[in-house]
C-alpha cells in the first residue's frame, strides 16, 4: 500500500474555512472528489492540502499517491507520472504508451479508495490523464493557476489567500513563542505585515528569530524595512516583499551555508542526498551534512526523507537569483557524481556485461552488497540520473551524456522503464556521434534496439541494428556480434528459424575472433534455443551445457540451464527437467529481476502440466503471475492463457506453447 504523502506541516494555523469546506465536500460528494487549491507561490497551498489529507487519511485505506508536477525545469508529463504511480502500485513493467498506462491505472484504482495529491500543476491537460476512475478516490491539485477548465471534470475550487494579520501573528507565535511576542506586540504585528501574510516568509523569519533568542523583533523589523526598500523581486505589492524576507535570511547565512544555498539549488533532479550536495560543492560530506541540517533548521530547505532534501519552488528561485559564478561547475560536478555512482552500480548489477568508457575499468563490482541492491539504488536515483543526463545535454557536455546512458543500461535491462530508456539512449546516441565515439554509438544503438523491439517497434529496432553493422565493420567486433545476435532474435520471432540460426552462428564466429567469453556463451545459448525449436535436441543440449560452463555469473548460468531444462523436457525426461528448473528458480530468486523468477515458475508449471499434475501446474503459473503483479509484459498473457487452458476439457487442451512463445524467450536485454 503506497504511503507517498510528504509529512504534514509541523506548524499550521488558520485555514479553518478551507478545511471545513473540504470536509463538507467529501461527506456530500457521491462521485469522485476533485479539488483544485490555487494561489500564489508560498501562500501555503501544499500545506493546506497535506494538513487535510493527513487528518483524513483513515478514509483512504488503500493508500496515498503524491507527485510534484513542477519539480523539474520542464513540467512532468502525464505518461511519466503514470509510470511512477504504477510503480508505486506494484507494477514491475509499465506499458509503453499513455493510453495503456491510463487504462492500467484506472483498472488498479477501480473501486478502491486512494488519496492523490498532484502538487504544482501547470495545466488542466497535465492533470486529466492522472484522474482515477473510482468514485471513492479523492484528488487534490495545487497550482498557482485556477485551472478553470477542470470545472468540466466536476472540480471544486479553493483559492488560498495570504493570511490576515491576526493569523500571521499566531503563526509567528507558534514558532517563536508567545512570551517573546507579547513583549513586543507592535513589532510582532509590523513584522507579520511586512511578510505579507505569506507562510513561507513567516516561517523563515520565525526560524531565524528562534535561533537568535536575544535578537529583538524591532531590530528584525528595521532590517526588513531596509531590505524591502532596496530589493525588488517577488514583490506582493505595497510594502510586503517575500524577496526581502528571503534576502535578509540569505545575507545572515555564514559563508559556507550561503555557498551551499546558492549551488545546491541547481541540483538537476527534484531531491538530493548529502553526498550529491557535497559533490556539487567539492567539499567534505560531514561538513556539508551539518550545513544542510542548519538550512533545514532555518526553513531554507525541506528535508523530505532520511538525509534527503529539496527546495521549495520559491526558495529555489530565490537561491538561483544569487547568480553564483561557480554555478556551471557545480552542475557539472553533480552530473559527474551521478555518473560515477551509476557506473559502480551498473558494474555491480551485471558484472560480466561488456561496457564502453574508461570509468568502467576501475569500477568495483563488489561495491554493493548484492546485485539486487545495486539495481535498487539505480531505480531509487533514476529520476536524478535522467535529469543529470538532461542537464549534461542542455549544457553541451556530450561526453557525459553518452556515458550516463551507458551507465543506466543495467537498470533498463532488468527493470525496463521504457520512457526513460528511449529518452536517455536517443540522446546518448546523438552525443556519441558528436564526440566521434563510434564504438559507444554502436553500443547505445544496440541497447536502444532492445527497447524498441520489446515495444513491438521491430522495423525501427532493425534499422538501428543495421546502422550498428555499418558502424562496427570489422574493427568493433563486440558491437558487430551483438547486432548479429539481435538480427537472429528478430528472425526467430518471425518464425524464420533457419535464418535466425545462420545469424547466431555468424555471431558466434565473430565472438570467437573477438575472444569475448561471455559473448561466446551468449551466442551458444541462442544457438541452443533455436535448435530446440527445430527439434534437434541433442545438439541443443550440448550447446547449452557449453554455454552454461562459460558464463561467470549466476543469472546467466541459470538462463542457459533453463533452456537446457526445456530441451530435456522436449525429450520427455521429466525428472531431469524438473531438477534443472528448480535449480534455476533458486539461482534467480534474489537477483533483483522478478521477470526471470516468473520465467522459472512458468517452466515449472509446464513441466507439471506435461506430467498431468494440474494442481501443481496451476500453483506454479499463479506464482509466475504474482511476479508480474499488474505489470505490462506480453509473457503475463501467455501465463494467463495457460491457466485458462487448464480449465478446458482435457481433449481440448493444447499444453504445448508455440515455439516462438516459450518461457524466457522474450529478450530481457542484450549482453
Buried (B, 14 or more C-beta within 10 A) or exposed (E): EBEBBBEBBEBBBBBEEBBEBBEEBBEEBEEBBBBBBBBBBBBBBBBBBBBBBBEBBEEBEBBBBBBBBBBBEEBBBBBBBBBBBBBBBEBBBBBBBBEBBBEBBEEBBEEBBBBBBBBBBBBBEBBBBBBBBBEBBBBBBBBBEBBEEBBEBEBBBBEBEBBEEEBBBBBBBBBBBEEBBEEBEEBBBBBBBBBBBBBBBBBBBBBBBBEEEEBBBBEBBEBBBEBBEEBEEBBBEEBBBBBBBBBBBBEBBEEBBBBBBBBBBBBBBBBBBBBBBBBBBEBEEEEBBEBBBBBBBBBBBBBBEEEEBBBBBBBBBBBBBBEBEBBEEBBBBBBBBBBBBBBBBBBBBBBBBBBBBEBBEEBEBEBBEBBBBBBBBBBEBBBBBBBBBBBBBEBEBBBBBBBBBBBBBBBBBBBBBBBBBBBBBBBBBBBBBBBEBBBBBBBBBBBBBBBBBBBEBBEBBBBBBBBBBEBBEEEBBBBBBBBBBBBBBBBBBEEBBEBBBBBBBBBBEBBBEBEBEBBBBBBBBBBBBBBBBBEBBEBBBBBBBBBBEBBEBBBBBBBBBBBBBBBBBBBEBBEEBBBBBBBBBEBBBEBBBBBBBBBBBBBBBBBBBBBEBBEBBBBBBEBBBEBBBBBBBEBBEBBBEBBEBBEEEEEEBEBEBEBEBBBBBBBBBBB
